[in-house]
Amino acid sequence: MATEPDLERASELPPSTRRRTYVPPPPSLLVRYLGRTMAALGHAGLLGKLTWGALRASVRRPLELRATIYQMEALGVRSLGIASVVALFTGLVMATQFAYGLQKFGGMEYTGRIVGLSFARELAPALTALVVGGRIGSGITAEIGSMAVTEQIDAIRALGADPIKKLVVPRLFAALIVMPLLAAYALVLGFLGAMFVTAVEFGQPPGFFLGSAIDAVRFADYFSGLYKTPFFGALAALLGCHFGLITRGGTEGVGNSTTRSVVAISIAILMADFFLTKISLIVWPN
């Protein structure tokens, strides 16, 4: 054992003779991005496996109707508040911006057409999916993640039941049903908000605003936005279930999984929105 005089003499040695601790260099930027890419591919593979398992489990009896109805209430009815606020104020803002800009060029009569087309094709489905999908996904991840860290999912397997059948399928079906309904509700409410602000702030008659929007928006425009919402709902439900099922590490792991699921759902919805929009423009050209 080194005595105190030995330690004092060691501290007086020049730096070149002291023992140095090897510190490995940090990984390069390429290595970090490669690791993140491999992790994303791993999540994509697990998500594909979960999707296939949910499709297979959905055709097996029992059909879990009671659980699906409960999830429709939890995911849909309880999302009406946030969907209403987002749709209403988006309509107010969009109408104010377009009316103010078009007023400079004498084109106020086109406000209803622009707002109607933008809401029907993009704003109502995409914004509703982003906000409501984040709420749905975070709630699903927190709920299933808490079950995972407390070993309740292992208990379901021990009892001979399928966790995908019991947990994933009802939430998937509920999200597929409620997301189109919420998008249609957001379209109507946002359009009413836009009609109100143009009548109060710019003096445009509500009847003229409504008539110009109806003349401009065709059924193909409405359907090209609405058909995307089941895909958005499926992405929110499946990603929420995926991150919940792989949760580890107690309450801290639940929080991390919830954050990751919200980010993944937002990115997935935006990416899916682009490709689905391209498909709609090919199938229903202007």
Order of alpha helices (4+ residues) and beta strands (2+ residues): alpha-alpha-alpha-alpha-alpha-alpha-alpha-alpha-alpha-alpha-alpha-alpha
